[in-house]
Amino acid sequence: MKYLGGVSSTSSLSEARDLSRQLLRVAERARTDFAGLAAESGLTPVQARAVLWLEQPSTMSGLAEHLACDASNITGLADRLTDAGLVERVTGADRRVKFLQLTGRGTLLRTGLASRVARGSTVTAKLNPTERRQLATLLDKLLA
């Protein structure tokens, strides 16, 4: 067993495994919480993410980038949101560019969903403001 700075490589590996497992469990819990909140609004998680993103009109390619998916997937998503009366396609100044924007109904749904997400997410429900700032600092450090 090798020792690294007074700590065995086995215990370092165990610590890394345990911390990684906890991070993944928190991420999965946050994903599950979000999916439940989306379902309460009659949306899939991807539809809910799109509605939350569309606070301002967005190009379909901008939405695809935000959702980290291929732009070809956005057409079907936009069709379903349009059929639900939540989104409309509008022509931009350059007539070749179409924007997605929330309808009045979509704006109301977004407002309610955003409020429920802010209150009901794993992070906001279980951590106080100071702890959330500390977590943000640590996550920024990990992602740097």
Short mmCIF file of the C-alpha atoms (twelve columns), coordinates in Angstrom:
data_MODEL
# 
_entry.id   MODEL 
# 
loop_
_atom_site.group_PDB 
_atom_site.id 
_atom_site.type_symbol 
_atom_site.label_atom_id 
_atom_site.label_alt_id 
_atom_site.label_comp_id 
_atom_site.label_asym_id 
_atom_site.label_seq_id 
_atom_site.Cartn_x 
_atom_site.Cartn_y 
_atom_site.Cartn_z 
_atom_site.pdbx_PDB_model_num 
ATOM 1   C CA . MET A 1   0.000   0.000  0.000   1 
ATOM 2   C CA . LYS A 2   1.533   3.315  -1.057  1 
ATOM 3   C CA . TYR A 3   1.300   6.399  1.112   1 
ATOM 4   C CA . LEU A 4   0.736   9.817  -0.376  1 
ATOM 5   C CA . GLY A 5   1.430   12.644 2.042   1 
ATOM 6   C CA . GLY A 6   0.535   10.519 5.067   1 
ATOM 7   C CA . VAL A 7   -2.615  9.072  3.477   1 
ATOM 8   C CA . SER A 8   -2.724  5.623  1.921   1 
ATOM 9   C CA . SER A 9   -3.638  5.409  -1.752  1 
ATOM 10  C CA . THR A 10  -6.392  2.967  -0.750  1 
ATOM 11  C CA . SER A 11  -8.016  5.468  1.613   1 
ATOM 12  C CA . SER A 12  -7.636  8.235  -1.000  1 
ATOM 13  C CA . LEU A 13  -9.356  6.043  -3.557  1 
ATOM 14  C CA . SER A 14  -12.093 5.205  -1.076  1 
ATOM 15  C CA . GLU A 15  -12.601 8.883  -0.246  1 
ATOM 16  C CA . ALA A 16  -12.745 9.824  -3.944  1 
ATOM 17  C CA . ARG A 17  -15.242 7.027  -4.608  1 
ATOM 18  C CA . ASP A 18  -17.450 8.023  -1.672  1 
ATOM 19  C CA . LEU A 19  -17.457 11.722 -2.547  1 
ATOM 20  C CA . SER A 20  -18.181 10.963 -6.197  1 
ATOM 21  C CA . ARG A 21  -21.020 8.655  -5.200  1 
ATOM 22  C CA . GLN A 22  -22.524 11.374 -2.979  1 
ATOM 23  C CA . LEU A 23  -22.269 13.981 -5.749  1 
ATOM 24  C CA . LEU A 24  -24.001 11.620 -8.172  1 
ATOM 25  C CA . ARG A 25  -26.760 10.881 -5.638  1 
ATOM 26  C CA . VAL A 26  -27.365 14.615 -5.113  1 
ATOM 27  C CA . ALA A 27  -27.458 15.166 -8.890  1 
ATOM 28  C CA . GLU A 28  -29.905 12.278 -9.325  1 
ATOM 29  C CA . ARG A 29  -32.115 13.557 -6.514  1 
ATOM 30  C CA . ALA A 30  -32.141 17.041 -8.090  1 
ATOM 31  C CA . ARG A 31  -33.044 15.492 -11.450 1 
ATOM 32  C CA . THR A 32  -35.861 13.460 -9.877  1 
ATOM 33  C CA . ASP A 33  -37.175 16.500 -7.996  1 
ATOM 34  C CA . PHE A 34  -37.180 18.539 -11.213 1 
ATOM 35  C CA . ALA A 35  -38.927 15.761 -13.143 1 
ATOM 36  C CA . GLY A 36  -41.664 15.671 -10.490 1 
ATOM 37  C CA . LEU A 37  -42.155 19.434 -10.631 1 
ATOM 38  C CA . ALA A 38  -42.273 19.306 -14.430 1 
ATOM 39  C CA . ALA A 39  -44.858 16.509 -14.328 1 
ATOM 40  C CA . GLU A 40  -47.042 18.565 -11.966 1 
ATOM 41  C CA . SER A 41  -47.160 21.141 -14.772 1 
ATOM 42  C CA . GLY A 42  -47.952 18.492 -17.382 1 
ATOM 43  C CA . LEU A 43  -44.482 18.708 -18.925 1 
ATOM 44  C CA . THR A 44  -41.562 16.409 -19.499 1 
ATOM 45  C CA . PRO A 45  -38.272 17.566 -17.947 1 
ATOM 46  C CA . VAL A 46  -36.985 18.697 -21.364 1 
ATOM 47  C CA . GLN A 47  -40.185 20.654 -22.046 1 
ATOM 48  C CA . ALA A 48  -39.922 22.257 -18.598 1 
ATOM 49  C CA . ARG A 49  -36.298 23.236 -19.213 1 
ATOM 50  C CA . ALA A 50  -37.340 24.792 -22.526 1 
ATOM 51  C CA . VAL A 51  -40.204 26.745 -20.939 1 
ATOM 52  C CA . LEU A 52  -37.916 28.013 -18.179 1 
ATOM 53  C CA . TRP A 53  -35.278 29.036 -20.768 1 
ATOM 54  C CA . LEU A 54  -37.792 30.961 -22.850 1 
ATOM 55  C CA . GLU A 55  -38.117 33.857 -20.423 1 
ATOM 56  C CA . GLN A 56  -36.991 35.829 -23.479 1 
ATOM 57  C CA . PRO A 57  -37.623 34.745 -27.084 1 
ATOM 58  C CA . SER A 58  -34.898 32.468 -28.381 1 
ATOM 59  C CA . THR A 59  -33.843 31.056 -31.689 1 
ATOM 60  C CA . MET A 60  -34.344 27.355 -32.056 1 
ATOM 61  C CA . SER A 61  -30.570 26.927 -32.299 1 
ATOM 62  C CA . GLY A 62  -30.157 28.901 -29.045 1 
ATOM 63  C CA . LEU A 63  -32.596 26.577 -27.316 1 
ATOM 64  C CA . ALA A 64  -30.793 23.548 -28.753 1 
ATOM 65  C CA . GLU A 65  -27.512 24.858 -27.386 1 
ATOM 66  C CA . HIS A 66  -29.056 25.461 -23.959 1 
ATOM 67  C CA . LEU A 67  -30.532 21.955 -23.877 1 
ATOM 68  C CA . ALA A 68  -27.271 20.476 -25.246 1 
ATOM 69  C CA . CYS A 69  -29.088 18.630 -28.002 1 
ATOM 70  C CA . ASP A 70  -29.066 18.525 -31.763 1 
ATOM 71  C CA . ALA A 71  -31.022 21.351 -33.395 1 
ATOM 72  C CA . SER A 72  -33.111 18.764 -35.270 1 
ATOM 73  C CA . ASN A 73  -34.637 17.703 -31.933 1 
ATOM 74  C CA . ILE A 74  -35.960 21.200 -31.291 1 
ATOM 75  C CA . THR A 75  -38.505 21.102 -34.117 1 
ATOM 76  C CA . GLY A 76  -40.466 18.290 -32.450 1 
ATOM 77  C CA . LEU A 77  -40.141 19.921 -29.045 1 
ATOM 78  C CA . ALA A 78  -41.341 23.248 -30.443 1 
ATOM 79  C CA . ASP A 79  -44.249 21.488 -32.173 1 
ATOM 80  C CA . ARG A 80  -45.377 19.865 -28.907 1 
ATOM 81  C CA . LEU A 81  -45.093 23.124 -26.957 1 
ATOM 82  C CA . THR A 82  -46.955 24.965 -29.723 1 
ATOM 83  C CA . ASP A 83  -49.703 22.323 -29.769 1 
ATOM 84  C CA . ALA A 84  -50.032 22.768 -25.994 1 
ATOM 85  C CA . GLY A 85  -50.506 26.508 -26.487 1 
ATOM 86  C CA . LEU A 86  -47.354 27.387 -24.543 1 
ATOM 87  C CA . VAL A 87  -45.070 28.607 -27.333 1 
ATOM 88  C CA . GLU A 88  -45.414 30.337 -30.663 1 
ATOM 89  C CA . ARG A 89  -42.982 30.728 -33.518 1 
ATOM 90  C CA . VAL A 90  -42.317 34.320 -34.556 1 
ATOM 91  C CA . THR A 91  -40.275 35.699 -37.404 1 
ATOM 92  C CA . GLY A 92  -37.250 37.794 -36.515 1 
ATOM 93  C CA . ALA A 93  -35.952 40.902 -38.259 1 
ATOM 94  C CA . ASP A 94  -34.145 38.550 -40.618 1 
ATOM 95  C CA . ARG A 95  -37.147 36.688 -42.021 1 
ATOM 96  C CA . ARG A 96  -35.098 33.505 -42.316 1 
ATOM 97  C CA . VAL A 97  -34.755 33.257 -38.522 1 
ATOM 98  C CA . LYS A 98  -37.604 31.927 -36.415 1 
ATOM 99  C CA . PHE A 99  -37.833 32.624 -32.713 1 
ATOM 100 C CA . LEU A 100 -39.718 30.711 -30.079 1 
ATOM 101 C CA . GLN A 101 -41.534 32.800 -27.522 1 
ATOM 102 C CA . LEU A 102 -43.924 31.960 -24.751 1 
ATOM 103 C CA . THR A 103 -47.597 32.674 -25.196 1 
ATOM 104 C CA . GLY A 104 -49.573 34.247 -22.357 1 
ATOM 105 C CA . ARG A 105 -50.447 30.759 -21.143 1 
ATOM 106 C CA . GLY A 106 -46.789 29.733 -21.430 1 
ATOM 107 C CA . THR A 107 -45.689 32.775 -19.424 1 
ATOM 108 C CA . LEU A 108 -48.139 31.927 -16.629 1 
ATOM 109 C CA . LEU A 109 -46.976 28.327 -16.577 1 
ATOM 110 C CA . ARG A 110 -43.323 29.435 -16.563 1 
ATOM 111 C CA . THR A 111 -43.915 31.774 -13.616 1 
ATOM 112 C CA . GLY A 112 -45.544 29.030 -11.547 1 
ATOM 113 C CA . LEU A 113 -42.980 26.431 -12.523 1 
ATOM 114 C CA . ALA A 114 -40.047 28.745 -11.761 1 
ATOM 115 C CA . SER A 115 -41.489 29.451 -8.331  1 
ATOM 116 C CA . ARG A 116 -41.989 25.752 -7.559  1 
ATOM 117 C CA . VAL A 117 -38.496 24.880 -8.807  1 
ATOM 118 C CA . ALA A 118 -36.950 27.649 -6.694  1 
ATOM 119 C CA . ARG A 119 -38.763 26.377 -3.577  1 
ATOM 120 C CA . GLY A 120 -38.666 22.666 -4.248  1 
ATOM 121 C CA . SER A 121 -35.214 21.924 -5.574  1 
ATOM 122 C CA . THR A 122 -32.956 19.766 -3.461  1 
ATOM 123 C CA . VAL A 123 -30.444 22.589 -3.099  1 
ATOM 124 C CA . THR A 124 -32.819 25.397 -2.145  1 
ATOM 125 C CA . ALA A 125 -35.016 23.256 0.086   1 
ATOM 126 C CA . LYS A 126 -32.211 21.820 2.189   1 
ATOM 127 C CA . LEU A 127 -29.532 24.515 2.264   1 
ATOM 128 C CA . ASN A 128 -29.728 27.994 3.705   1 
ATOM 129 C CA . PRO A 129 -28.428 30.962 1.664   1 
ATOM 130 C CA . THR A 130 -24.946 30.832 3.239   1 
ATOM 131 C CA . GLU A 131 -24.635 27.105 2.544   1 
ATOM 132 C CA . ARG A 132 -25.810 27.625 -1.052  1 
ATOM 133 C CA . ARG A 133 -23.095 30.253 -1.588  1 
ATOM 134 C CA . GLN A 134 -20.501 27.887 -0.094  1 
ATOM 135 C CA . LEU A 135 -21.694 25.079 -2.354  1 
ATOM 136 C CA . ALA A 136 -21.550 27.368 -5.396  1 
ATOM 137 C CA . THR A 137 -17.960 28.283 -4.526  1 
ATOM 138 C CA . LEU A 138 -16.972 24.628 -4.136  1 
ATOM 139 C CA . LEU A 139 -18.715 23.595 -7.355  1 
ATOM 140 C CA . ASP A 140 -17.027 26.448 -9.244  1 
ATOM 141 C CA . LYS A 141 -13.685 25.223 -7.890  1 
ATOM 142 C CA . LEU A 142 -14.419 21.649 -8.972  1 
ATOM 143 C CA . LEU A 143 -15.504 22.752 -12.445 1 
ATOM 144 C CA . ALA A 144 -12.580 25.157 -13.012 1 
# 
